[in-house]
């Protein structure tokens, strides 16, 4: 299905959603581990090894390794790298680096996928503009999640993401760049499935969200222009102007009862309520 197709989204059964929650929780716990371990002097390959070991030790398969041509568990994108950064023994993390970590796992044929951004060395080591960028990107992710409703347009997600980023930029006197070349996606028996999920306002009605819809929402946002290029490694995407970028992602299940953030430890209960969205647990 193309980005602007109106083909119908296929939903999951309650049993399938429950199994997806298992995969999502494994991703959430892996990312929790990595957030606790990130520190100056580490290499991005060390983070990758930690993630692979944890996922395999807990019954999962690193699903990024199922993508043809990719052999790592994580994508680790630093500073001007937007997404798809390759872990390396030569990439040493420095205090103040802005690091985005993307991770996925498959458990018994079902997939989870999520990402976070963090300042290496903690908030006190971060530039104010980097901290604001990461917070704005995370806020926009949750705004997109809260916009999901059975029977509504999938394009409500992108509109909510864009509006949240516009508002965040106005608060700090900045216009954030929303990366348009890379978008969210469906998830289930494969990590990347239809439909594609734009992080910006799209005209038209778009696909309708149905009972049991499962998607990944993943805004990628820059401090400067959103224009980007791919490095010679054929994976790493960087900003053309050298500005820093942030990336946040969650996998979400939508039912008539409400929402469950499959890759959040609490299922999203804490954030959804504050946004006026209904949490519907699957555990």
Secondary structure per residue as TSV (DSSP state, phi and psi in degrees):
chain	resnum	aa	ss	phi	psi
A	1	X	-	360.0	129.5
A	2	X	-	-74.6	168.7
A	3	X	T	-56.8	-37.8
A	4	X	T	-106.8	17.5
A	5	X	-	-71.0	152.9
A	6	X	-	-106.0	17.2
A	7	X	-	-57.1	149.9
A	8	X	-	-72.2	137.6
A	9	X	-	-75.8	140.1
A	10	X	-	-95.9	127.0
A	11	X	-	-89.7	170.1
A	12	X	-	-108.3	154.9
A	13	X	-	-77.3	167.7
A	14	X	H	-59.5	-41.4
A	15	X	H	-62.6	-41.5
A	16	X	H	-67.3	-39.6
A	17	X	H	-63.2	-38.9
A	18	X	H	-63.1	-39.3
A	19	X	H	-70.2	-34.0
A	20	X	H	-67.2	-32.5
A	21	X	H	-62.7	-35.2
A	22	X	H	-62.0	-46.6
A	23	X	H	-64.8	-41.0
A	24	X	H	-62.6	-40.4
A	25	X	H	-65.8	-35.6
A	26	X	H	-64.3	-41.6
A	27	X	H	-63.2	-43.9
A	28	X	H	-60.5	-43.1
A	29	X	H	-70.9	-32.6
A	30	X	H	-65.3	-45.3
A	31	X	H	-66.6	-34.7
A	32	X	H	-61.6	-43.2
A	33	X	H	-59.9	-46.8
A	34	X	H	-65.4	-40.4
A	35	X	H	-59.7	-36.0
A	36	X	H	-73.9	-25.5
A	37	X	H	-95.6	-20.5
A	38	X	-	-60.1	129.4
A	39	X	-	-158.7	157.3
A	40	X	T	-59.0	141.9
A	41	X	T	96.9	-18.1
A	42	X	-	-73.7	155.6
A	43	X	B	-100.0	157.7
A	44	X	H	-66.9	-26.4
A	45	X	H	-68.8	-34.2
A	46	X	H	-62.2	-40.6
A	47	X	H	-62.2	-41.6
A	48	X	H	-62.0	-42.7
A	49	X	H	-64.6	-41.9
A	50	X	H	-58.4	-45.0
A	51	X	H	-65.9	-45.1
A	52	X	H	-62.5	-44.0
A	53	X	H	-60.6	-45.2
A	54	X	H	-64.2	-45.8
A	55	X	H	-62.4	-47.1
A	56	X	H	-68.0	-37.1
A	57	X	H	-66.6	-19.0
A	58	X	T	-112.2	26.7
A	59	X	T	84.5	14.2
A	60	X	-	-112.4	173.2
A	61	X	B	-120.9	130.9
A	62	X	-	-65.1	107.7
A	63	X	G	-76.1	-14.2
A	64	X	G	-63.0	-30.0
A	65	X	G	-72.1	-10.8
A	66	X	G	-86.6	-8.5
A	67	X	S	-79.3	123.8
A	68	X	T	-52.8	127.8
A	69	X	T	89.2	-3.9
A	70	X	-	-115.5	131.6
A	71	X	-	-119.5	9.4
A	72	X	-	-107.4	168.1
A	73	X	S	-89.3	-30.2
A	74	X	E	-119.5	163.1
A	75	X	E	-111.6	127.7
A	76	X	E	-122.0	107.6
A	77	X	E	-112.4	124.3
A	78	X	E	-115.4	128.6
A	79	X	T	59.5	-105.7
A	80	X	T	-78.2	-5.5
A	81	X	E	-78.3	124.8
A	82	X	E	-83.4	-48.4
A	83	X	E	-162.5	159.6
A	84	X	-	69.1	22.6
A	85	X	-	-64.3	136.0
A	86	X	-	-90.6	126.0
A	87	X	-	-58.1	142.1
A	88	X	-	-147.9	145.5
A	89	X	T	-70.1	-17.5
A	90	X	T	-94.8	-7.9
A	91	X	-	-93.1	95.8
A	92	X	B	-90.6	128.9
A	93	X	-	-77.6	134.8
A	94	X	-	-110.5	152.1
A	95	X	T	-58.1	130.3
A	96	X	T	94.6	-10.5
A	97	X	-	-60.7	145.3
A	98	X	E	-100.0	111.7
A	99	X	E	-113.1	126.1
A	100	X	E	-107.5	130.5
A	101	X	E	-120.3	122.3
A	102	X	E	-114.1	133.3
A	103	X	E	-143.6	145.3
A	104	X	E	-141.9	154.6
A	105	X	E	-145.8	148.0
A	106	X	E	-115.8	132.8
A	107	X	E	-129.8	118.4
A	108	X	T	49.8	42.4
A	109	X	T	88.3	-2.3
A	110	X	E	-115.9	149.4
A	111	X	E	-119.2	150.8
A	112	X	E	-129.5	155.7
A	113	X	E	-159.4	127.9
A	114	X	E	-157.3	164.4
A	115	X	E	-149.6	154.0
A	116	X	E	-140.3	163.1
A	117	X	E	-122.7	140.1
A	118	X	E	-145.9	151.6
A	119	X	E	-87.9	125.8
A	120	X	T	-67.4	125.6
A	121	X	T	97.0	-1.7
A	122	X	-	93.8	169.8
A	123	X	G	-56.9	-36.5
A	124	X	G	-65.2	-19.5
A	125	X	G	-90.6	-5.7
A	126	X	S	-88.5	148.1
A	127	X	-	-70.4	141.5
A	128	X	H	-54.4	-39.3
A	129	X	H	-68.9	-30.0
A	130	X	H	-71.9	-41.9
A	131	X	H	-61.8	-43.3
A	132	X	H	-65.1	-39.3
A	133	X	H	-61.3	-49.0
A	134	X	H	-62.6	-43.2
A	135	X	H	-64.6	-40.1
A	136	X	H	-65.2	-39.2
A	137	X	H	-66.5	-43.6
A	138	X	H	-64.3	-42.3
A	139	X	H	-59.5	-41.1
A	140	X	H	-67.1	-34.9
A	141	X	H	-58.9	-48.7
A	142	X	H	-69.0	-31.9
A	143	X	H	-63.5	-41.1
A	144	X	H	-64.1	-42.4
A	145	X	H	-61.1	-46.8
A	146	X	H	-65.4	-18.2
A	147	X	T	-80.0	-10.2
A	148	X	-	-73.7	132.6
A	149	X	-	-148.8	139.1
A	150	X	T	-60.2	131.5
A	151	X	T	91.3	-8.9
A	152	X	S	-98.5	170.0
A	153	X	B	-75.4	140.1
A	154	X	T	-61.8	-27.4
A	155	X	H	-70.3	-9.8
A	156	X	H	-61.0	-28.9
A	157	X	H	-62.1	-54.1
A	158	X	H	-61.6	-38.1
A	159	X	H	-62.7	-41.2
A	160	X	H	-68.5	-39.6
A	161	X	H	-61.1	-49.5
A	162	X	H	-62.8	-43.3
A	163	X	H	-62.8	-39.7
A	164	X	H	-65.1	-40.7
A	165	X	H	-70.9	-36.1
A	166	X	H	-62.3	-45.4
A	167	X	H	-64.7	-41.9
A	168	X	H	-64.3	-40.2
A	169	X	H	-64.9	-39.8
A	170	X	H	-63.4	-32.6
A	171	X	H	-66.5	-29.1
A	172	X	H	-112.5	7.3
A	173	X	T	69.1	40.5
A	174	X	-	-141.7	149.6
A	175	X	-	-107.3	112.3
A	176	X	-	-76.7	149.0
A	177	X	E	-92.8	121.1
A	178	X	E	-94.7	116.8
A	179	X	-	-69.4	121.7
A	180	X	-	-97.9	-17.6
A	181	X	S	-77.2	-16.3
A	182	X	S	-130.0	130.6
A	183	X	-	-133.5	175.2
A	184	X	E	-76.3	-176.0
A	185	X	E	-162.2	163.3
A	186	X	E	-71.2	162.2
A	187	X	-	-150.7	148.8
A	188	X	S	177.7	-111.0
A	189	X	S	-74.9	-12.8
A	190	X	S	-125.5	157.6
A	191	X	S	-71.3	-39.3
A	192	X	S	-114.9	116.2
A	193	X	E	-137.3	166.3
A	194	X	E	-68.9	150.5
A	195	X	E	-90.6	162.6
A	196	X	E	-77.2	147.4
A	197	X	E	-124.5	97.8
A	198	X	-	-66.8	150.1
A	199	X	S	-99.9	23.7
A	200	X	S	-151.3	162.5
A	201	X	-	-65.5	132.6
A	202	X	-	-125.9	136.8
A	203	X	S	-76.7	158.6
A	204	X	S	95.0	168.8
A	205	X	-	-76.3	-39.1
A	206	X	-	74.4	175.5
A	207	X	-	-62.9	148.2
A	208	X	B	-92.6	133.4
A	209	X	-	-70.7	129.8
A	210	X	-	-117.0	169.0
A	211	X	T	-56.3	127.1
A	212	X	T	83.3	14.5
A	213	X	E	-62.4	136.3
A	214	X	E	-130.1	122.0
A	215	X	E	-139.5	161.3
A	216	X	E	-109.0	128.1
A	217	X	E	-106.6	128.5
A	218	X	-	-148.5	79.2
A	219	X	-	-63.8	135.8
A	220	X	E	-119.6	122.1
A	221	X	E	-132.8	142.6
A	222	X	E	-118.5	157.9
A	223	X	S	-76.3	-23.7
A	224	X	S	-116.9	-137.6
A	225	X	-	-74.9	147.4
A	226	X	-	-81.2	-4.3
A	227	X	-	-60.8	140.4
A	228	X	E	-145.6	169.6
A	229	X	E	-146.8	161.5
A	230	X	E	-101.4	133.3
A	231	X	-	-71.0	172.8
A	232	X	T	-63.9	-17.6
A	233	X	T	-71.8	-6.5
A	234	X	S	69.7	14.3
A	235	X	S	-127.5	-54.5
A	236	X	-	-67.7	124.1
A	237	X	E	-102.1	126.3
A	238	X	E	-125.5	157.5
A	239	X	E	-72.1	140.4
A	240	X	T	-69.9	-30.6
A	241	X	T	-91.1	2.0
A	242	X	-	80.1	4.4
A	243	X	-	-73.1	155.5
A	244	X	-	-77.7	160.2
A	245	X	E	-136.7	155.7
A	246	X	E	-128.8	153.5
A	247	X	E	-145.3	120.8
A	248	X	-	-126.9	144.3
A	249	X	B	-151.4	144.7
A	250	X	E	-141.3	151.5
A	251	X	E	-94.7	135.9
A	252	X	E	-130.9	141.0
A	253	X	E	-110.3	137.0
A	254	X	E	-119.3	124.8
A	255	X	E	-131.9	171.7
A	256	X	T	-65.7	-18.9
A	257	X	T	-81.1	-19.9
A	258	X	E	143.5	-150.4
A	259	X	E	-120.0	145.9
A	260	X	E	-130.0	122.2
A	261	X	E	-84.2	103.9
A	262	X	T	-63.5	-28.3
A	263	X	T	-105.3	15.9
A	264	X	S	-104.4	137.9
A	265	X	T	-57.7	-38.3
A	266	X	T	-95.0	10.4
A	267	X	T	72.6	5.6
A	268	X	T	93.8	3.1
A	269	X	H	-54.1	-42.6
A	270	X	H	-66.5	-42.7
A	271	X	H	-83.9	-35.5
A	272	X	H	-64.2	-42.9
A	273	X	H	-60.3	-40.2
A	274	X	H	-65.9	-22.3
A	275	X	T	-98.4	3.9
A	276	X	T	79.4	15.8
A	277	X	-	-101.5	152.7
A	278	X	-	-91.9	127.4
A	279	X	B	-87.1	130.5
A	280	X	-	-126.1	95.6
A	281	X	-	-65.1	150.5
A	282	X	-	-113.7	-10.4
A	283	X	-	-69.1	360.0
